[in-house]
Amino acid sequence: MLSRTKRLLRRIYVRDTWRTLSPCDVLLVRHDNDCGYTFRGKAYAHLIDSFGDLCTKRSLEVRTVAKPLSVLVGKRAYHSPVSYNQADIGIGLFRQAIRLIKGADFAAQWAKSRRVALWGDILNKAKPKIVVGIQPDEYLCHAGKKIGIPVYDLQHGVIADEHPWYGEKYRMSTPTEDLPDGFLCWDEQSVATIAKWASKKDVRVIEVGNPWFLRFIQEDPDDDLVHEAVAQWKTHNGAQPSILVSLQWGRLQSEISSNGIIVDALEKVILGTANKYNWILRLHPVQLRGEEREIVLKYLTDTFGAEKAQKWLKSSQDPLPIVLRQVDLHITYNSTIVIEAAWMGVRSIILDQNIREGGNSESYFTHERSIGMVKDLPLDPNTIKQWIVNTLAKGRAEPTLRDSSQALDAFIDEIVTRCRS
């Protein structure tokens, strides 16, 4: 078992390779945490790499940069991402030294200027016509505006008023030069949330759908990834109803979870109904590849047995669109999968009490709750069991996923036009 120190050193020793970048049309930016799939032995960031594949299909040159402190770089990952770990760490170390001499404010401004300059160097090497990333940081956005390269944020999770990255009360005070030039959203609800403030800052907000889900709905005969995934899939269905439980990375609070991974009430339900339902526990990508992997696997093994733990570990790497076709219900603490489950007609419950009415995050998943696809429940085993019985009796709902492929194609058309101009 690697210690935290060894894991950190492993990340620090990932050498910088950003200087090897060659000119491209589209520069993608992602982190290891975004890599929820493995394609032909390489880590695959399902959302951002799906977008990149669409660009490649249109004969656009695509390159990828991995954000610090990623280790899935070079040959280990799709599109051979380059790294700038060491340069970023160096800036952080100098910032601490400057802070001791000239104070925190001066050090923060110095570090920002250096990170903006670093991104400027990266962009000048790649010379992209556009950058698309998962939550691109203020330094990249700032550098892009200085050079004239637009930077877009591709939605990867819930967008809500209380979300510190997307909510109006958090972003209205952000200088325009530190914001993306645009947001690429999954649905009209997400567009509406960001548009509350983005339109006032001349930031585009576009509904393009979810590139990962769209490719599994369309099933293009030339899409090798989809065809290989479908061919390798082994159905989980049997005589018993199947219930998907999506986990969150990060330790849950002790007052709701003695194990830090699943709330105690849900653990009791799973153990008490193991012979009645086919439970499928899905690990978060961070738990699959990050420091939590061994902790989570130990908990699953100790609590549910080695056979189930290994089965769930393997099934967690299956494409979510395929999994959702096979399950009847979905339960989570607060995973964004409730949105994707609703797209496929699968009803969910949320156990995060902050998302209930009056909670700190009550604006999360308001649309899905309003159409009856998501319900928040108290942390009570009997209440959860009764919801399962009642909801199974209803059967699956009508899928709500809209075909936004034309909007996505139109945005890529913009990129093609920009590259040819």
N, C-alpha and C positions, 0 to 999 in steps of 0.2 A: 504494500500500500504506500503510495507516494505521499509524503508529508506536504503541507501547504507551502513550506519553504522550497522544497524540491520542485513543486509544480510552478511556483513563481519563477524560479531560476530557469526552468525549461522554457518559459515564455520569454524571459529576458534574453536568452541565448538564441532566439530565432533571429537570424541576421536580417538586416535591412536589404531588401531586393528591389525597392521601388525605382532605383536608378536604372533598372533593366527594362522598364516600361518602354514600349514602342508606340508610335502614334496610332490612335484608334478613333472610331466614330462615337462609341458609347463606353463610358467608364462606369462600372458598377462598384458599389461600396457596401460591404457587409462585414459582420462579425461571426466568429465561430458559433455564437448562440443562435444565429439564424439558419444554421445548417441542420435541418431536421430530417434529411434524407441522405441515402448513400446510393450513388448511381455508378455502376461499373467500378466499384471499389474506391470511389472518390467522394469526399464530403460534398453535399449538394445543398445549397441554400434554396429551398423549394420555391420561394416567392421571387427573389431577385434573379436567380438563375433561370427560372422559367421566363421572366421578362427578357433576359439576355438571349435565350434560345429563340425567342420570337424575332429579336433583332438580327441574330445570325441568319435566320431563315430568309431575311430580307437583304442578305449580303452585306450587312453592316459589320465592321470590325469591332469586337468586344474585348475589353480587358477588365480585370477585377483587382481592387485593393481591399485587403483585409484590415479592419480596424484593430488597434491595440486592445488587449494583448492576445491576439489570435495566434494559434499554432497550426491551424489547418490552412497551410499556405503551400505554394509550389505544387509539386506532384501529388500532394495529399488531398487536394481539393479541385473541384471542377473549375475550369478556366484558369488554372494555375495562379491564384491570387498572389500579389506581391505584398510584402510586409514593410511597415515602418515602426515596428515596436521599439527598437533601440533609440531611434531619433526622438520618439515621443517620451521615452523614459528619461533620456538626457535632458530634455526641456524641463521635465518634472523635477529632476534633481537640482538643476540650476535654479529653478524657481524657489526651492526650499532654502538654498544658500542666500539668494538675493533677499528673501523674506527676512532673514535674520539681520541683514545689513540695512535694507532700505524700507522694510515694512511690507505688510501683506498686500496693500493696494497696488503699490509699485510693482511688486513681484507678479501679481495677477495680470496686470496690463502687459508686462514684459513677456510673460508666458503666452498670452493671447497673440501678441504680435509675432512671436516666433512660430507658433502653430499655424497661424495664417500664412506666414512666409513658407513654412514647410509644405503646406497644401498647394501653395502657389508653385513651388518647385515640382511637385508631383504632377500638377495639371499641365505645366509647361513641358514635361517629359511626354505625357500621354497625348496632349493636344486634342482632347475629345471635343465633340460638338455639343455633348450633353452628358451630365452626370446623374445617375439614378441610384439612390441608396436607401437603406433602412435607417431612418432617423439620422440623416447627415448632420454632423455637429456644426456649431456656429462658425468654427474656423474654416471648414470646407465651404460653407455658404458664403462667408465673407471673401474668401480667396476667389471663389467663382465669380462673384460680382465685380471684383477688381479687374479680373482678366476678361470678363464678358462671356463666361461659360455658364449656362443655366444649370441649376442643381435642383433635382426633384426628390421628394420623399415618397417612397412607395409604402402604402399602409401595410402594417404587419400584424396589427392587433386592434383592440377596441379603441374607438375614438369617442370621447365623451367630454362634457363640459368640465367635469372634475379631473380630467386627465392633465397632468402638469405639462405634457408636451403639446397637447392639442387644444386645451380649454382656453376660452377667450380671456378669462381673468388672469391667466398665467402668461399669455402671449401678446396681449395688447401693448405691454411695456417693452417688448423685445425690439431692439433696433432693426429696421428693415434689412440692413446689410447682413445681419446675423441669421436671417430666416431663409428657408428654401425659396426658390423662385416659384415652386408649385408643389401641390400635394396630389398624388395619384391615389384615389380612394376606391374602396370596394363597392360602395352603395350610396344612394342618395341621402341616407340618414347621416353618414359620415361627412358627406359634402356639406350638408346644412350646418353641422356643428362647427366645422372649420371656417365656413364662409362668413360666420358671424363677425369674425375679426379680420380674416385674410383679405377680403375685398377692400377693406379700408387701408391696407398696406400694399395694394397692387400685387398680391400673391395669387396665382392661379389655383383653382381647386377643380379637379376633373374626376369624374366617375369613369373608371376604366375596368372595374371588376377585379376579381382575384385571379391572376394569371395561372396559378397552380390548379385551382379548382376548374377553371375554364378548360384546361387542356384535357382533363379527365371526363368532362361532360361531352366535349366535342369528339374526342378519340380520333384524332387525325391519323390516317393510315401510315403517314410518314413519321409519326412521333415514336421513336424507338423507346424512349423512357416509359411512356404509358403502356406500350405493348409488352415490354419486358416486365413491368410491375404487375400487370393483369395476369400474365402467364405464370408468375411466381406466386401469386396470391393463393392462399389456402383459406377457404371460408371458415368462419368461426361458428356459423349457424348450426344448430342441432334442434332437438326437440324443445329445449329450454329457451325462454326469451333471453336475448343478449343485452347486457347493460354496459355501456362504456363509461369508465371513470377517467377523466383527464386530470392529471396531477399538475401542480405548480412547482416551479423551482423556488428555492428559498425556504427557510424553516418557518412553519406555522407557529403561531403563538401558543404558549404552554397552556393557557386557560381553555383552549379549544382542541388541542392535540397533544397528547402525551408523547407521541412519537415524532412530531414535527413534520410529518409528511401527509397524513390523512387525518381529518378531524375524527375524534373518538366516536362520535355518533355514527358516522358512515362506516368506520371500521367494524363496529358491532353489527351493523346491517349486513355487510358483506360476509362476515363470518357466520352469521345466523341464517343466511339464505344461500349458502354455497351450493347446496344440493337442489335448490329451486331455480336459480338463475345462472346463466353463463356470464360471469363477471369478466370484463376485459379492462385491465388497468393500463393506461397509456402514459408513459413517462414523457416529461417535457424534454425538448432537445438539449437543454442545459444539463438535465439529469442523465441523458444518454451519453454525453461526451465530456461533461465537466467534472468538477470536484465532487459533486453530490452523487455521482453514479454509484460508488461503492457503498455509501451510506444508505441510499435508497434500496439497492439490491439486498443489502443485509437485512433491512427492515422487512422487505417483501418475503425474503426467504424464511426469516424467523417467524413471521406472522402467518403466512399463507402456504409455506412449503417451497422447496427448491424447484420442483417441477413447474409450478405456476409462475414463480418468479422469472424463470428462464423463458417460459412461454410468453409472458407479458413483455419481457425485455425485447424479444424478437418481434412480436407484433407491434410494438411501439415504433418500429422502423418502417412499418407498412404505410403507404400513402393514405392520409386521412380521408380523402374522398371515397376510396374503396372501402375503408373500414365503416364509414357512416352508412354505406349502402346495406350493410349487413347487421346493424344493431337496431334495437327497438327503442332504447332510452339512453339518455346521457346525464351524468351527474358530475358536478365539479365544484371546487371551492370558488373560483372566479375566472376560469379560463375563457379566452376568446372563442374557444371551440363551440360555445353556445350559439354564436352567430352562424358558424359553418354548419352546425347540426341543424339549425332551423332551415338553412338553404336546402338540406336534404330531407326535410320533413320529419326530423327527429326532435322530440321534445326534451327539454333539459330542466334541471333544478340547479340553483346556485345556493351554496351554503355560507358564503361570505356575508356576515351580518351587516357589514358596512354598505352593502349594495341594497339592503332593504330600505323601505320608505323611511326617510329621516336620517339615513346613514350618510357617512362622509362621501360615499361614491354612489348615491342613489340614481344618478343620471346614466350609469352604465347599463347597457342593454335595454334601454327604455322601449325601443321599437319592438324588440323580440318579446318583451313582456306584454306590450300592448296588443300583440296579435296572438297571444296565448301560447307562444312557443317556449317561453322561459318563465319559471316561477321561482321565487325565493322562499326558502323554508327555514324554520327554526332548527337548531341543532338537537333534534329529538329523534331517536331511532324509530319510534312507532309512527311518527308523522311521515318520515321518509318511506317507511315500508308501505304505508297506506297510499302515499302518492304513487308509488310504483304499481300497486295493484290497480288503482283507479285509472292511471294513465295507460297502462297496457291494455285495459279494456277498450280504450278509445281507438287503438290502432295508430298507425303512422299518419301524420298530417300531410297535406299537400306540400310539395317542395316549394320554396320561395325564391330559389336562385334565379336571377334574371340573366339572360344571355347578353352580356355587355361586350362581346367580342368585337363588334363593329366599332365601339368607342375606343377599345384598346388598339385595334388596327389603325384607327384614325390618328391616334397619338403617335404611333410608330411611323405612320406616313409623314407626320410633321418632322420627325427625326431624319427620315430619308431625304426629304426636301431640303432640310437644313444642311445636310452633308453634301448635297449636290450643288448648293448655291455658291 
